Amino acid sequence: MYSIFQPIINVNKSLNTKIDSYEMLIRNEEGHFPGIGFIKGLATADGNKQWIAISEQSLQSALGAHQNRKVYINIEPCQMQFNSTWQFLKQLRTTYKNQVAVEINERHEHVHSINYLDQ
């Protein structure tokens, strides 16, 4: 798996466009979202650590030499149960300041239950 950075475009009243920021998205070997198995994996300590490793490497590549760039990352609610997620977020704040914003995805599962994904 790897990350892509989808541009978020700002369009002004004159319809001029400018890249405002980017959203980091995870992709599989075929270039698609990895799917339900990936989301289920995020509810495990190992799956969450894998996501953190991919995210750390991707953010370093995208932001390391670009201090004016802003990136939004997505976190699943189930990831909030892991101390490693909180440590990662603290590290992001220390390293990148306001360059990284976090979006917690809107899922209907509870932290310990993702059974609705099996349907």
Backbone hydrogen bonds, N-H to C=O, Kabsch-Sander energy under -0.5 kcal/mol:
donor,donor_aa,acceptor,acceptor_aa,energy
2,Y,27,R,-2.2
4,I,25,L,-2.7
6,Q,4,I,-0.6
6,Q,23,E,-2.6
8,I,21,S,-3.3
9,I,7,P,-0.6
10,N,18,K,-3.3
11,V,9,I,-0.5
12,N,10,N,-0.5
12,N,16,N,-2.3
15,L,12,N,-2.2
18,K,10,N,-1.7
20,D,8,I,-3.0
21,S,8,I,-1.3
22,Y,70,K,-1.9
23,E,6,Q,-2.4
24,M,72,Y,-3.0
25,L,4,I,-2.7
27,R,2,Y,-3.3
28,N,32,H,-2.9
31,G,28,N,-2.0
38,F,35,G,-0.7
39,I,35,G,-1.7
40,K,36,I,-2.9
41,G,37,G,-2.0
42,L,38,F,-1.5
43,A,39,I,-0.5
43,A,40,K,-1.3
44,T,41,G,-1.9
48,N,44,T,-2.5
49,K,45,A,-2.2
50,Q,46,D,-2.1
51,W,47,G,-2.1
52,I,48,N,-2.4
53,A,49,K,-2.4
54,I,50,Q,-2.3
55,S,51,W,-2.7
56,E,52,I,-3.1
57,Q,53,A,-2.0
58,S,54,I,-2.4
59,L,55,S,-2.9
60,Q,56,E,-2.1
61,S,57,Q,-2.0
62,A,58,S,-2.4
63,L,59,L,-2.9
64,G,59,L,-0.5
64,G,60,Q,-2.0
66,H,63,L,-1.2
69,R,66,H,-1.3
71,V,99,Q,-3.3
72,Y,22,Y,-3.0
73,I,101,A,-2.7
75,I,103,E,-2.7
79,Q,76,E,-1.6
80,M,77,P,-1.5
81,Q,78,C,-1.1
82,F,79,Q,-1.6
85,T,82,F,-0.7
86,W,82,F,-1.3
87,Q,83,N,-2.6
88,F,84,S,-2.1
89,L,85,T,-2.4
90,K,86,W,-2.2
91,Q,87,Q,-2.4
92,L,88,F,-2.5
93,R,89,L,-2.1
94,T,90,K,-2.2
95,T,91,Q,-2.9
96,Y,92,L,-3.0
97,K,93,R,-1.2
99,Q,96,Y,-2.5
100,V,97,K,-0.5
101,A,71,V,-2.6
103,E,73,I,-3.1
104,I,102,V,-0.5
105,N,75,I,-2.8
105,N,103,E,-0.7
107,R,105,N,-1.2
110,H,113,S,-1.2
113,S,110,H,-1.6
117,L,114,I,-1.7
118,D,115,N,-2.0
119,Q,116,Y,-1.0
